[in-house]
């Protein structure tokens, strides 16, 4: 009896170790109320099958809006989905994504994917929406064909965009691999970089993108080492199939080991770490470069982040309302709870407020970045679920 009990407990422990849990994030998935991704379980909820998460179904989840509110450690994916041969398949790629994912400049670290007999292997297999301000670091990705860290394909079904993103780690495939994306149809990639190592036992390898068919590419770079046994290999992009538009893109000819790329400008490591070569780049609000960060290469500044400040006077009561004197204090009233957990937003919606002076709110034009030409701006005080019940003078 003890023997069977021990076997049962062992199998139970193994199942718990390998099990993947999909936990629904807070929010409703709209532009005004995006799903808030805070844990690896929230992230897996996007990729889960309909049998795992029947409602909302995978189509609804793939068309929703998301924000990532903090860094996520994905190292647990190394023991996800046993392959029956003593190894693990790891992360199951999000099959298609048509929505909006704003990483808020946070990380997904140590994502592991080992699917050597599958095509379209990456964090997201097919991006037909918009990904912004997301950094995938220390990724280890293996697939058959069309393999990359962030996206297998971009723009396969509709125009897609990846902006203000970066990747590091290692990519291994038998063909068509890139550090950021593997194969790009009509789409846009801008203000991105990859430092991922690329290993291809076959054709088509690029430091940033494996194969390009109609891509708009600007202000990007790559530095990762490229090892490719076949044809169509380049420091920035491996292959160009049709018309494209590229502006101000670079690759490191020394660290990549590649002196050629059909697109981009090759520079030495020393030159890549010198701001003066990036003559058309914005080093005020988009990029920064210094010897102490990112190994001396340019890095991306946080985009669209909003600062808040608790009111310095008052306590919110009728006789002593909170005094609002600037835009940061005004935003404090409606800031989401992942930014201001205490007092809760429901409490802040019941307080009394007194505005002490004129407030210039022109900065809200750039708030809540969705795409380069579209922001949602001011997030609104109160909503249907949590209406404003206080007073504002």
C-alpha positions as CSV (number, residue, x, y, z in Angstrom):
1,X,0.0,0.0,0.0
2,X,2.8,2.4,0.9
3,X,4.5,1.6,-2.4
4,X,1.4,2.6,-4.4
5,X,0.9,5.7,-2.3
6,X,4.5,6.8,-2.9
7,X,4.0,6.2,-6.7
8,X,0.7,8.2,-6.6
9,X,2.4,11.1,-4.8
10,X,5.4,11.0,-7.2
11,X,3.1,11.2,-10.2
12,X,1.1,13.9,-8.6
13,X,4.2,16.0,-7.9
14,X,5.4,15.4,-11.5
15,X,2.1,16.6,-12.9
16,X,2.1,19.7,-10.7
17,X,5.7,20.4,-11.8
18,X,4.8,20.2,-15.5
19,X,1.3,21.6,-15.4
20,X,0.6,25.0,-17.0
21,X,-2.0,27.1,-15.4
22,X,-3.9,29.8,-17.4
23,X,-5.2,32.5,-15.1
24,X,-7.4,35.2,-16.5
25,X,-5.9,38.7,-16.1
26,X,-7.9,41.6,-14.7
27,X,-9.4,44.0,-17.3
28,X,-11.8,43.5,-20.1
29,X,-9.5,43.6,-23.1
30,X,-10.6,47.0,-24.6
31,X,-8.5,50.0,-25.4
32,X,-9.8,51.8,-22.3
33,X,-9.6,48.7,-20.0
34,X,-6.9,46.4,-21.4
35,X,-6.1,43.0,-19.9
36,X,-3.3,43.5,-17.4
37,X,-0.6,40.9,-17.8
38,X,1.3,40.5,-14.4
39,X,2.3,36.8,-14.2
40,X,3.4,34.0,-16.4
41,X,0.0,32.4,-15.8
42,X,-1.7,35.5,-17.3
43,X,0.6,35.3,-20.3
44,X,-0.2,31.7,-20.9
45,X,-3.9,32.5,-20.7
46,X,-3.4,34.3,-24.1
47,X,-1.9,31.2,-25.7
48,X,-4.2,28.6,-24.1
49,X,-6.5,26.4,-26.2
50,X,-10.3,26.7,-26.1
51,X,-10.4,23.5,-24.1
52,X,-8.2,25.1,-21.5
53,X,-10.0,28.5,-21.6
54,X,-13.4,28.1,-23.2
55,X,-14.5,31.6,-22.5
56,X,-13.5,34.0,-23.8
57,X,-12.4,31.8,-26.7
58,X,-9.0,32.0,-28.4
59,X,-10.3,34.2,-31.2
60,X,-11.5,36.8,-28.8
61,X,-8.3,36.6,-26.7
62,X,-6.1,37.0,-29.8
63,X,-8.0,40.2,-30.8
64,X,-7.9,41.9,-27.4
65,X,-5.8,44.7,-26.0
66,X,-3.1,44.0,-23.4
67,X,-0.6,45.8,-21.2
68,X,2.2,44.2,-19.3
69,X,2.5,45.8,-15.8
70,X,5.8,44.3,-14.6
71,X,8.7,42.1,-15.6
72,X,7.9,38.4,-16.0
73,X,10.3,35.5,-15.2
74,X,9.5,32.8,-17.8
75,X,12.2,30.3,-16.8
76,X,9.6,27.9,-15.6
77,X,8.8,27.2,-19.3
78,X,11.9,24.9,-19.3
79,X,9.7,22.2,-17.7
80,X,6.5,22.8,-19.7
81,X,5.0,20.1,-21.8
82,X,7.1,16.9,-21.6
83,X,8.1,15.6,-25.0
84,X,8.2,11.9,-23.9
85,X,11.9,11.6,-24.5
86,X,13.2,13.2,-21.3
87,X,12.9,16.7,-22.5
88,X,10.3,19.5,-22.7
89,X,8.7,21.5,-25.5
90,X,8.5,24.6,-23.3
91,X,6.3,27.6,-24.2
92,X,3.5,27.0,-26.6
93,X,3.6,29.9,-29.1
94,X,0.6,32.2,-29.3
95,X,-0.8,30.9,-32.7
96,X,-2.1,34.2,-34.1
97,X,-2.3,37.6,-32.6
98,X,-4.5,40.4,-34.1
99,X,-4.7,42.6,-31.0
100,X,-2.5,45.2,-29.3
101,X,0.1,44.3,-26.7
102,X,1.9,47.1,-24.9
103,X,4.8,45.7,-22.8
104,X,5.2,49.1,-21.0
105,X,9.0,48.6,-21.4
106,X,8.9,45.5,-19.2
107,X,10.7,42.2,-19.7
108,X,9.8,38.6,-20.4
109,X,12.9,36.8,-19.3
110,X,14.3,33.3,-20.1
111,X,11.4,32.1,-22.3
112,X,12.2,28.5,-23.5
113,X,10.9,26.9,-26.6
114,X,12.1,23.5,-27.9
115,X,10.0,22.4,-30.9
116,X,12.5,21.2,-33.5
117,X,9.8,19.6,-35.7
118,X,7.4,22.5,-35.8
119,X,7.3,25.6,-38.1
120,X,6.4,29.1,-36.9
121,X,8.1,28.9,-33.6
122,X,8.5,32.1,-31.5
123,X,6.8,33.9,-28.6
124,X,4.0,34.6,-31.1
125,X,3.8,32.4,-34.2
126,X,2.0,35.0,-36.4
127,X,1.6,38.7,-35.6
128,X,-1.1,40.5,-37.4
129,X,-1.6,43.2,-34.8
130,X,0.7,45.6,-32.9
131,X,3.4,44.8,-30.3
132,X,5.1,47.7,-28.6
133,X,7.6,48.4,-25.8
134,X,8.3,44.7,-25.0
135,X,11.7,43.2,-24.3
136,X,12.3,39.5,-24.6
137,X,15.6,38.7,-22.8
138,X,17.7,35.5,-22.6
139,X,15.3,33.5,-24.8
140,X,16.2,30.0,-26.0
141,X,14.1,29.2,-29.1
142,X,14.4,26.1,-31.3
143,X,12.1,25.3,-34.2
144,X,12.1,23.8,-37.7
145,X,11.4,26.6,-40.1
146,X,10.3,30.3,-39.6
147,X,11.8,30.7,-36.1
148,X,12.6,33.8,-34.1
149,X,12.4,35.2,-30.6
150,X,9.4,37.5,-30.9
151,X,7.5,36.7,-34.1
152,X,7.5,33.8,-36.5
153,X,5.6,35.7,-39.2
154,X,4.6,39.3,-39.4
155,X,1.7,40.6,-41.6
156,X,0.7,37.2,-43.0
157,X,-3.0,38.0,-42.9
158,X,-3.1,41.7,-42.3
159,X,-0.7,44.6,-41.7
160,X,1.2,44.3,-38.5
161,X,3.7,46.4,-36.5
162,X,6.5,45.9,-34.0
163,X,7.8,49.0,-32.3
164,X,10.1,49.9,-29.5
165,X,11.0,46.2,-28.8
166,X,14.2,44.2,-28.2
167,X,15.3,40.6,-28.0
168,X,18.4,38.8,-26.7
169,X,19.2,35.0,-26.4
170,X,19.6,32.2,-29.0
171,X,17.6,31.0,-32.0
172,X,18.2,27.6,-33.7
173,X,16.4,26.3,-36.8
174,X,16.8,24.5,-40.2
175,X,15.8,27.6,-42.1
176,X,14.4,31.2,-42.1
177,X,15.4,32.6,-38.7
178,X,15.9,36.0,-37.3
179,X,16.6,37.6,-33.9
180,X,13.3,39.6,-33.8
181,X,11.1,38.1,-36.5
182,X,11.6,35.2,-39.0
183,X,9.5,36.1,-42.1
184,X,7.9,39.5,-42.7
185,X,5.1,40.2,-45.2
186,X,3.7,43.8,-45.5
187,X,4.3,45.2,-42.1
188,X,6.4,47.7,-40.1
189,X,9.2,47.2,-37.7
190,X,10.7,50.4,-36.2
191,X,12.8,51.4,-33.2
192,X,13.8,47.8,-32.4
193,X,17.0,45.8,-31.9
194,X,18.1,42.3,-31.5
195,X,21.3,40.9,-29.9
196,X,20.2,37.2,-30.3
197,X,22.6,34.6,-31.6
198,X,21.2,32.9,-34.8
199,X,22.1,29.3,-35.7
200,X,20.6,27.9,-39.0
201,X,21.4,24.6,-40.5
202,X,20.0,25.6,-43.9
203,X,19.1,28.8,-45.7
204,X,17.9,32.3,-44.6
205,X,19.4,33.8,-41.5
206,X,19.4,37.5,-40.4
207,X,20.4,39.2,-37.2
208,X,17.0,41.0,-37.0
209,X,14.9,39.3,-39.7
210,X,15.3,36.1,-41.7
211,X,13.2,36.9,-44.8
212,X,11.6,40.2,-46.0
213,X,8.7,40.6,-48.4
214,X,7.3,44.1,-48.4
215,X,8.6,45.3,-45.0
216,X,8.9,48.9,-43.8
217,X,12.0,48.9,-41.6
218,X,13.5,51.9,-39.9
219,X,15.8,52.9,-37.0
220,X,16.7,49.3,-36.1
221,X,19.9,47.4,-35.5
222,X,21.3,43.9,-34.7
223,X,24.5,42.6,-33.2
224,X,24.0,38.9,-32.7
225,X,26.4,36.3,-34.0
226,X,25.1,34.5,-37.2
227,X,26.0,30.9,-38.0
228,X,24.3,29.7,-41.2
229,X,25.4,26.7,-43.4
230,X,23.3,27.7,-46.4
231,X,22.5,30.7,-48.6
232,X,20.7,34.0,-48.0
233,X,22.4,35.2,-44.8
234,X,23.0,38.7,-43.7
235,X,24.0,40.8,-40.8
236,X,20.6,42.5,-40.5
237,X,18.4,40.6,-42.9
238,X,19.0,37.3,-44.6
239,X,16.8,37.6,-47.8
240,X,14.8,40.2,-49.6
241,X,11.9,38.9,-51.8
242,X,10.1,42.1,-53.0
243,X,10.0,45.9,-52.6
244,X,10.8,47.3,-49.3
245,X,11.4,50.6,-47.5
246,X,14.3,50.9,-45.1
247,X,15.7,53.9,-43.2
248,X,18.7,54.2,-40.9
249,X,19.2,50.6,-40.0
250,X,22.6,49.1,-38.9
251,X,24.3,45.8,-38.0
252,X,27.6,45.0,-36.2
253,X,29.9,43.4,-38.8
254,X,32.3,42.2,-36.0
255,X,30.0,40.7,-33.4
256,X,27.7,39.1,-36.2
257,X,30.6,37.8,-38.2
258,X,28.8,39.0,-41.3
259,X,30.2,41.6,-43.7
260,X,27.1,41.5,-45.9
261,X,23.4,42.2,-45.6
262,X,20.9,43.0,-48.5
263,X,19.5,45.8,-46.3
264,X,21.2,48.0,-43.7
265,X,24.6,49.6,-43.0
266,X,27.4,47.5,-41.6
267,X,29.5,49.1,-38.9
268,X,32.3,48.0,-36.6
269,X,31.6,47.3,-32.9
270,X,33.3,50.6,-31.9
271,X,31.2,52.5,-34.5
272,X,28.0,50.9,-33.3
273,X,28.7,52.2,-29.8
274,X,29.2,55.8,-31.1
275,X,26.1,58.0,-31.2
276,X,27.4,60.1,-34.1
277,X,26.7,57.3,-36.7
278,X,23.0,57.4,-35.9
279,X,22.5,60.7,-37.6
280,X,18.7,60.4,-38.1
281,X,17.9,58.8,-34.7
282,X,16.1,60.6,-31.9
283,X,18.3,60.5,-28.8
284,X,16.0,62.8,-26.8
285,X,12.8,60.7,-26.4
286,X,13.4,57.4,-28.1
287,X,17.0,56.3,-27.8
288,X,19.9,56.7,-25.3
289,X,23.5,55.5,-25.5
290,X,26.2,55.3,-22.8
291,X,29.1,53.0,-22.0
292,X,27.4,51.6,-18.8
293,X,24.2,50.3,-20.3
294,X,23.3,47.6,-22.9
295,X,27.0,46.8,-23.4
296,X,27.5,50.3,-24.9
297,X,24.9,49.8,-27.7
298,X,21.9,52.1,-28.0
299,X,18.9,51.2,-25.9
300,X,15.2,52.2,-26.0
301,X,13.8,54.7,-23.6
302,X,10.4,54.0,-22.0
303,X,7.6,55.1,-24.3
304,X,4.2,56.5,-23.2
305,X,4.7,56.0,-19.4
306,X,2.7,58.3,-17.2
307,X,3.9,59.9,-13.9
308,X,1.6,60.3,-11.0
309,X,1.9,62.2,-7.7
310,X,-0.3,62.0,-4.6
311,X,-1.8,65.3,-3.7
312,X,0.4,67.1,-1.1
313,X,-2.5,68.8,0.7
314,X,-5.9,67.7,2.0
315,X,-7.3,64.3,3.1
316,X,-10.2,63.9,0.8
317,X,-13.0,64.8,3.3
318,X,-15.7,67.3,2.7
319,X,-14.0,69.8,5.1
320,X,-10.5,69.2,3.8
321,X,-10.5,68.0,0.2
322,X,-7.5,66.9,-1.7
323,X,-5.8,69.8,-3.4
324,X,-5.0,69.2,-7.1
325,X,-2.2,71.5,-8.3
326,X,-0.7,69.8,-11.4
327,X,-1.3,67.1,-14.0
328,X,0.5,64.4,-12.0
329,X,-1.9,64.9,-9.1
330,X,-4.8,65.0,-11.4
331,X,-3.8,61.6,-12.9
332,X,-3.4,60.2,-9.4
333,X,-7.2,60.2,-9.1
334,X,-7.7,57.8,-11.9
335,X,-4.4,55.9,-12.1
336,X,-5.0,52.1,-12.2
337,X,-4.3,50.0,-9.1
338,X,-1.2,48.4,-10.5
339,X,0.3,51.9,-10.2
340,X,-1.5,53.2,-7.1
341,X,-2.7,50.2,-5.1
342,X,-3.5,52.2,-2.0
343,X,-5.9,53.9,-1.7
344,X,-7.8,51.8,-4.2
345,X,-9.4,53.4,-7.2
346,X,-12.8,52.8,-5.7
347,X,-11.8,54.8,-2.7
348,X,-10.3,57.6,-4.8
349,X,-13.6,57.8,-6.6
350,X,-15.4,58.7,-3.4
351,X,-13.0,61.5,-2.2
352,X,-13.5,65.3,-2.5
353,X,-11.1,67.3,-4.6
354,X,-10.3,71.0,-5.0
355,X,-8.4,72.2,-8.1
356,X,-6.1,75.1,-6.9
357,X,-4.9,76.4,-10.3
358,X,-5.0,76.1,-14.1
359,X,-3.5,72.8,-15.4
360,X,-1.9,72.3,-18.8
361,X,-2.9,68.8,-19.9
362,X,-1.3,68.9,-23.4
363,X,1.0,66.0,-22.4
364,X,-2.0,63.7,-22.5
365,X,-1.7,63.8,-26.3
366,X,1.1,61.2,-26.0
367,X,-0.4,59.2,-23.2
368,X,-1.3,55.5,-23.5
369,X,0.6,54.7,-26.6
370,X,-1.0,52.2,-29.0
371,X,0.6,53.0,-32.4
372,X,2.8,55.8,-33.7
373,X,-0.3,57.7,-34.9
374,X,-2.8,56.7,-32.2
375,X,-2.9,57.1,-28.5
376,X,-5.9,56.8,-26.2
377,X,-4.8,59.9,-24.1
378,X,-6.4,60.7,-20.8
379,X,-7.8,57.5,-19.1
380,X,-11.0,59.1,-17.7
381,X,-12.0,59.4,-14.0
382,X,-14.7,56.8,-13.2
383,X,-16.2,54.2,-15.5
384,X,-19.3,52.0,-15.7
385,X,-18.0,49.5,-13.1
386,X,-16.5,52.2,-10.8
387,X,-18.3,55.5,-11.3
388,X,-17.0,58.7,-9.7
389,X,-19.1,59.4,-6.5
390,X,-17.0,62.2,-4.9
391,X,-16.9,65.9,-5.6
392,X,-14.6,67.9,-7.8
393,X,-14.5,71.6,-7.4
